[in-house]
Amino acid sequence: MHLKISRIGEPGVRWSVERNGPIVRDALAIFGIERCMLASNFPVDSVVVSLDALFFRLQADGRRAFAARAARALS
């Protein structure tokens, strides 16, 4: 079983690591990073977040690990 972390946030509220980081960290704690992958809903999400903010600012939460997990889960 894998968890795809996608479309997190609140309607009409700008996305931020401060508001949404805890959701990502909770998912990692519950499922383990080895079973999680990160996805986006672009270009729809561009209304509330930039790609830079969504992916590059999440680097501290293991962006490279997400990519490796996703590649294994989808292969």
VEXRO-358744 format. One record per atom (N, C-alpha, C, O): residue in one letter; chain; x, y, z. Coordinates in nm, 2 decimals, always signed. Atoms other than C-alpha are relative to their C-alpha. Layout:
<ketors>
KETOR rest kette      u      v      w
KETOR    a     A      X      Y      Z
...
</ketors>
This chain:
<ketors>
KETOR rest kette      u      v      w
KETOR    m     A  +0.08  -0.12  +0.00
KETOR    m     A  +0.00  +0.00  +0.00
KETOR    m     A  +0.09  +0.12  +0.00
KETOR    m     A  +0.19  +0.13  +0.07
KETOR    h     A  -0.07  -0.13  +0.01
KETOR    h     A  +0.12  +0.35  -0.09
KETOR    h     A  -0.09  +0.11  +0.02
KETOR    h     A  -0.21  +0.10  +0.00
KETOR    l     A  +0.08  -0.12  -0.02
KETOR    l     A  +0.00  +0.70  +0.00
KETOR    l     A  +0.05  +0.10  -0.10
KETOR    l     A  +0.17  +0.14  -0.10
KETOR    k     A  -0.03  -0.11  +0.08
KETOR    k     A  -0.01  +0.97  -0.26
KETOR    k     A  -0.05  +0.13  +0.07
KETOR    k     A  -0.17  +0.14  +0.09
KETOR    i     A  +0.04  -0.13  -0.06
KETOR    i     A  +0.00  +1.31  -0.09
KETOR    i     A  -0.02  +0.10  -0.11
KETOR    i     A  +0.08  +0.14  -0.18
KETOR    s     A  +0.04  -0.08  +0.11
KETOR    s     A  -0.18  +1.54  -0.32
KETOR    s     A  -0.11  +0.09  +0.04
KETOR    s     A  -0.20  +0.06  +0.12
KETOR    r     A  +0.11  -0.09  -0.01
KETOR    r     A  -0.41  +1.84  -0.33
KETOR    r     A  -0.03  +0.03  +0.15
KETOR    r     A  -0.14  +0.04  +0.20
KETOR    i     A  +0.02  -0.04  -0.13
KETOR    i     A  -0.35  +1.94  +0.03
KETOR    i     A  -0.01  +0.15  +0.01
KETOR    i     A  +0.05  +0.22  -0.07
KETOR    g     A  +0.02  -0.14  -0.02
KETOR    g     A  -0.46  +2.28  +0.15
KETOR    g     A  -0.15  +0.03  +0.03
KETOR    g     A  -0.23  -0.06  +0.04
KETOR    e     A  +0.13  -0.05  -0.03
KETOR    e     A  -0.77  +2.49  +0.21
KETOR    e     A  -0.05  +0.08  -0.11
KETOR    e     A  +0.02  +0.17  -0.17
KETOR    p     A  +0.06  -0.08  +0.11
KETOR    p     A  -1.00  +2.63  -0.06
KETOR    p     A  +0.01  +0.15  +0.03
KETOR    p     A  -0.03  +0.20  +0.13
KETOR    g     A  -0.01  -0.15  -0.01
KETOR    g     A  -0.93  +3.00  -0.12
KETOR    g     A  +0.11  +0.05  +0.09
KETOR    g     A  +0.12  +0.17  +0.10
KETOR    v     A  -0.11  -0.04  -0.09
KETOR    v     A  -0.63  +3.01  +0.11
KETOR    v     A  +0.13  -0.03  -0.06
KETOR    v     A  +0.15  -0.14  -0.11
KETOR    r     A  -0.13  +0.02  +0.05
KETOR    r     A  -0.28  +3.06  -0.01
KETOR    r     A  +0.07  -0.12  +0.07
KETOR    r     A  +0.07  -0.13  +0.19
KETOR    w     A  -0.07  +0.11  -0.05
KETOR    w     A  -0.07  +2.74  +0.03
KETOR    w     A  +0.12  +0.04  +0.07
KETOR    w     A  +0.19  +0.13  +0.02
KETOR    s     A  -0.13  -0.03  -0.07
KETOR    s     A  +0.22  +2.76  +0.28
KETOR    s     A  +0.05  -0.12  +0.07
KETOR    s     A  -0.03  -0.21  +0.11
KETOR    v     A  -0.06  +0.11  -0.08
KETOR    v     A  +0.46  +2.52  +0.44
KETOR    v     A  -0.05  +0.00  +0.14
KETOR    v     A  -0.07  -0.10  +0.20
KETOR    e     A  +0.04  -0.02  -0.14
KETOR    e     A  +0.36  +2.66  +0.78
KETOR    e     A  -0.14  -0.06  +0.02
KETOR    e     A  -0.16  -0.13  +0.12
KETOR    r     A  +0.14  +0.06  -0.01
KETOR    r     A  -0.01  +2.56  +0.72
KETOR    r     A  -0.01  -0.14  -0.04
KETOR    r     A  -0.09  -0.22  +0.02
KETOR    n     A  +0.01  +0.13  +0.05
KETOR    n     A  +0.04  +2.24  +0.53
KETOR    n     A  +0.11  -0.10  +0.03
KETOR    n     A  +0.09  -0.22  +0.01
KETOR    g     A  -0.11  +0.08  -0.03
KETOR    g     A  +0.37  +2.11  +0.64
KETOR    g     A  -0.04  -0.11  +0.11
KETOR    g     A  +0.00  -0.22  +0.10
KETOR    p     A  +0.04  +0.10  -0.10
KETOR    p     A  +0.21  +1.94  +0.95
KETOR    p     A  -0.08  -0.12  -0.06
KETOR    p     A  -0.07  -0.23  -0.02
KETOR    i     A  +0.08  +0.11  +0.06
KETOR    i     A  -0.02  +1.74  +0.72
KETOR    i     A  +0.10  -0.10  -0.07
KETOR    i     A  +0.08  -0.22  -0.06
KETOR    v     A  -0.10  +0.08  +0.06
KETOR    v     A  +0.28  +1.61  +0.52
KETOR    v     A  +0.08  -0.08  +0.11
KETOR    v     A  +0.09  -0.20  +0.09
KETOR    r     A  -0.07  +0.07  -0.11
KETOR    r     A  +0.47  +1.53  +0.84
KETOR    r     A  -0.08  -0.11  +0.07
KETOR    r     A  -0.03  -0.21  +0.10
KETOR    d     A  +0.09  +0.10  -0.06
KETOR    d     A  +0.17  +1.35  +0.99
KETOR    d     A  -0.01  -0.12  -0.09
KETOR    d     A  -0.01  -0.24  -0.05
KETOR    a     A  +0.01  +0.11  +0.10
KETOR    a     A  +0.13  +1.14  +0.67
KETOR    a     A  +0.12  -0.09  +0.00
KETOR    a     A  +0.11  -0.21  +0.00
KETOR    l     A  -0.13  +0.07  +0.00
KETOR    l     A  +0.50  +1.05  +0.68
KETOR    l     A  +0.01  -0.09  +0.13
KETOR    l     A  +0.06  -0.20  +0.13
KETOR    a     A  -0.01  +0.07  -0.13
KETOR    a     A  +0.47  +0.95  +1.05
KETOR    a     A  -0.09  -0.12  +0.00
KETOR    a     A  -0.06  -0.22  +0.06
KETOR    i     A  +0.10  +0.11  +0.00
KETOR    i     A  +0.16  +0.74  +1.00
KETOR    i     A  +0.04  -0.11  -0.10
KETOR    i     A  +0.03  -0.23  -0.06
KETOR    f     A  -0.02  +0.10  +0.11
KETOR    f     A  +0.25  +0.56  +0.67
KETOR    f     A  +0.15  -0.03  -0.02
KETOR    f     A  +0.18  -0.14  -0.07
KETOR    g     A  -0.14  +0.02  +0.02
KETOR    g     A  +0.63  +0.59  +0.67
KETOR    g     A  +0.04  +0.05  -0.14
KETOR    g     A  -0.03  +0.04  -0.23
KETOR    i     A  -0.04  -0.06  +0.13
KETOR    i     A  +0.83  +0.77  +0.40
KETOR    i     A  +0.02  -0.10  -0.11
KETOR    i     A  +0.01  -0.07  -0.23
KETOR    e     A  -0.01  +0.10  +0.11
KETOR    e     A  +0.89  +0.44  +0.22
KETOR    e     A  -0.12  -0.03  -0.07
KETOR    e     A  -0.12  -0.10  -0.18
KETOR    r     A  +0.13  +0.03  +0.07
KETOR    r     A  +0.52  +0.42  +0.13
KETOR    r     A  -0.07  +0.13  -0.04
KETOR    r     A  -0.18  +0.12  -0.09
KETOR    c     A  +0.06  -0.13  +0.04
KETOR    c     A  +0.46  +0.79  +0.05
KETOR    c     A  +0.06  +0.06  -0.12
KETOR    c     A  +0.18  +0.04  -0.15
KETOR    m     A  -0.05  -0.08  +0.12
KETOR    m     A  +0.49  +0.99  -0.27
KETOR    m     A  -0.08  +0.13  -0.01
KETOR    m     A  -0.20  +0.14  +0.04
KETOR    l     A  +0.06  -0.13  +0.01
KETOR    l     A  +0.41  +1.35  -0.34
KETOR    l     A  -0.04  +0.03  -0.15
KETOR    l     A  +0.03  +0.00  -0.24
KETOR    a     A  +0.05  -0.04  +0.13
KETOR    a     A  +0.20  +1.47  -0.63
KETOR    a     A  -0.06  +0.14  +0.00
KETOR    a     A  -0.07  +0.20  +0.11
KETOR    s     A  +0.07  -0.13  +0.01
KETOR    s     A  +0.04  +1.79  -0.75
KETOR    s     A  -0.12  +0.00  -0.08
KETOR    s     A  -0.15  -0.10  -0.15
KETOR    n     A  +0.12  -0.01  +0.08
KETOR    n     A  -0.27  +1.91  -0.91
KETOR    n     A  +0.01  +0.12  -0.09
KETOR    n     A  -0.08  +0.20  -0.11
KETOR    f     A  -0.02  -0.11  +0.09
KETOR    f     A  -0.11  +2.16  -1.15
KETOR    f     A  -0.05  -0.03  -0.13
KETOR    f     A  -0.05  -0.14  -0.18
KETOR    p     A  -0.01  -0.15  -0.03
KETOR    p     A  -0.20  +2.38  -1.32
KETOR    p     A  -0.12  +0.05  +0.09
KETOR    p     A  -0.11  +0.17  +0.12
KETOR    v     A  +0.11  -0.05  -0.08
KETOR    v     A  -0.52  +2.39  -1.11
KETOR    v     A  +0.05  +0.06  +0.13
KETOR    v     A  +0.00  +0.17  +0.17
KETOR    d     A  -0.05  -0.05  -0.12
KETOR    d     A  -0.33  +2.44  -0.79
KETOR    d     A  +0.08  +0.13  -0.01
KETOR    d     A  +0.10  +0.20  +0.09
KETOR    s     A  -0.08  -0.13  +0.02
KETOR    s     A  -0.14  +2.74  -0.94
KETOR    s     A  -0.08  +0.12  +0.05
KETOR    s     A  -0.02  +0.23  +0.07
KETOR    v     A  +0.08  -0.10  -0.05
KETOR    v     A  -0.43  +2.95  -0.81
KETOR    v     A  +0.04  +0.04  +0.15
KETOR    v     A  +0.03  +0.15  +0.19
KETOR    v     A  -0.03  -0.02  -0.14
KETOR    v     A  -0.31  +2.90  -0.45
KETOR    v     A  +0.15  -0.02  +0.04
KETOR    v     A  +0.19  +0.01  +0.15
KETOR    v     A  -0.14  +0.03  -0.04
KETOR    v     A  +0.06  +2.79  -0.47
KETOR    v     A  +0.08  +0.00  -0.13
KETOR    v     A  +0.03  -0.04  -0.24
KETOR    s     A  -0.09  +0.02  +0.12
KETOR    s     A  +0.36  +2.81  -0.71
KETOR    s     A  +0.07  -0.13  +0.01
KETOR    s     A  +0.07  -0.20  +0.12
KETOR    l     A  -0.07  +0.13  +0.00
KETOR    l     A  +0.55  +2.50  -0.81
KETOR    l     A  +0.12  +0.01  +0.10
KETOR    l     A  +0.16  -0.08  +0.17
KETOR    d     A  -0.11  -0.02  -0.09
KETOR    d     A  +0.85  +2.65  -0.62
KETOR    d     A  -0.04  -0.02  +0.14
KETOR    d     A  +0.03  -0.10  +0.22
KETOR    a     A  +0.04  +0.02  -0.13
KETOR    a     A  +0.66  +2.67  -0.30
KETOR    a     A  -0.04  -0.14  +0.04
KETOR    a     A  -0.01  -0.19  +0.14
KETOR    l     A  +0.06  +0.13  -0.03
KETOR    l     A  +0.49  +2.33  -0.33
KETOR    l     A  +0.12  -0.10  +0.01
KETOR    l     A  +0.12  -0.18  +0.10
KETOR    f     A  -0.10  +0.10  +0.01
KETOR    f     A  +0.79  +2.12  -0.43
KETOR    f     A  +0.14  +0.03  +0.06
KETOR    f     A  +0.19  -0.04  +0.14
KETOR    f     A  -0.14  -0.03  -0.04
KETOR    f     A  +1.12  +2.30  -0.37
KETOR    f     A  +0.00  +0.04  +0.15
KETOR    f     A  +0.11  +0.01  +0.22
KETOR    r     A  +0.00  -0.03  -0.14
KETOR    r     A  +1.02  +2.43  -0.02
KETOR    r     A  -0.02  -0.12  +0.09
KETOR    r     A  +0.00  -0.11  +0.21
KETOR    l     A  +0.02  +0.12  -0.08
KETOR    l     A  +0.92  +2.08  +0.09
KETOR    l     A  +0.13  -0.08  +0.00
KETOR    l     A  +0.13  -0.20  +0.05
KETOR    q     A  -0.12  +0.08  +0.01
KETOR    q     A  +1.28  +1.97  +0.03
KETOR    q     A  +0.04  -0.06  +0.14
KETOR    q     A  +0.09  -0.17  +0.15
KETOR    a     A  -0.03  +0.05  -0.13
KETOR    a     A  +1.33  +1.94  +0.41
KETOR    a     A  -0.08  -0.12  +0.04
KETOR    a     A  -0.04  -0.20  +0.12
KETOR    d     A  +0.08  +0.12  -0.03
KETOR    d     A  +1.05  +1.68  +0.41
KETOR    d     A  +0.03  -0.12  -0.09
KETOR    d     A  -0.04  -0.22  -0.09
KETOR    g     A  -0.05  +0.11  +0.08
KETOR    g     A  +1.24  +1.46  +0.17
KETOR    g     A  -0.04  -0.01  -0.14
KETOR    g     A  -0.09  -0.12  -0.19
KETOR    r     A  +0.04  +0.00  +0.14
KETOR    r     A  +1.17  +1.56  -0.19
KETOR    r     A  +0.06  -0.12  -0.08
KETOR    r     A  -0.01  -0.18  -0.16
KETOR    r     A  -0.07  +0.11  +0.08
KETOR    r     A  +1.43  +1.31  -0.33
KETOR    r     A  -0.06  -0.13  +0.04
KETOR    r     A  -0.08  -0.22  -0.04
KETOR    a     A  +0.05  +0.13  -0.04
KETOR    a     A  +1.29  +1.03  -0.12
KETOR    a     A  -0.14  -0.02  -0.06
KETOR    a     A  -0.18  -0.13  -0.09
KETOR    f     A  +0.13  +0.01  +0.06
KETOR    f     A  +0.94  +1.11  -0.25
KETOR    f     A  +0.01  -0.05  -0.14
KETOR    f     A  -0.06  -0.14  -0.19
KETOR    a     A  -0.02  +0.04  +0.14
KETOR    a     A  +1.06  +1.08  -0.61
KETOR    a     A  +0.04  -0.15  -0.01
KETOR    a     A  -0.01  -0.22  -0.10
KETOR    a     A  -0.05  +0.14  +0.00
KETOR    a     A  +1.24  +0.75  -0.54
KETOR    a     A  -0.12  -0.10  +0.03
KETOR    a     A  -0.13  -0.20  -0.04
KETOR    r     A  +0.11  +0.09  -0.03
KETOR    r     A  +0.93  +0.60  -0.38
KETOR    r     A  -0.10  +0.00  -0.11
KETOR    r     A  -0.15  -0.11  -0.14
KETOR    a     A  +0.10  -0.01  +0.10
KETOR    a     A  +0.70  +0.72  -0.65
KETOR    a     A  +0.04  -0.09  -0.12
KETOR    a     A  -0.04  -0.16  -0.18
KETOR    a     A  -0.05  +0.08  +0.11
KETOR    a     A  +0.92  +0.56  -0.92
KETOR    a     A  -0.01  -0.15  +0.03
KETOR    a     A  -0.05  -0.22  -0.06
KETOR    r     A  +0.02  +0.14  -0.03
KETOR    r     A  +0.92  +0.23  -0.74
KETOR    r     A  -0.14  -0.05  +0.00
KETOR    r     A  -0.18  -0.15  -0.05
KETOR    a     A  +0.14  +0.04  -0.01
KETOR    a     A  +0.55  +0.23  -0.67
KETOR    a     A  -0.07  -0.01  -0.14
KETOR    a     A  -0.16  -0.09  -0.16
KETOR    l     A  +0.07  +0.00  +0.13
KETOR    l     A  +0.46  +0.31  -1.03
KETOR    l     A  +0.07  -0.09  -0.10
KETOR    l     A  +0.02  -0.10  -0.21
KETOR    s     A  -0.06  +0.09  +0.09
KETOR    s     A  +0.70  +0.07  -1.19
KETOR    s     A  -0.05  -0.14  +0.00
KETOR    s     A  +0.00  -0.23  -0.08
</ketors>
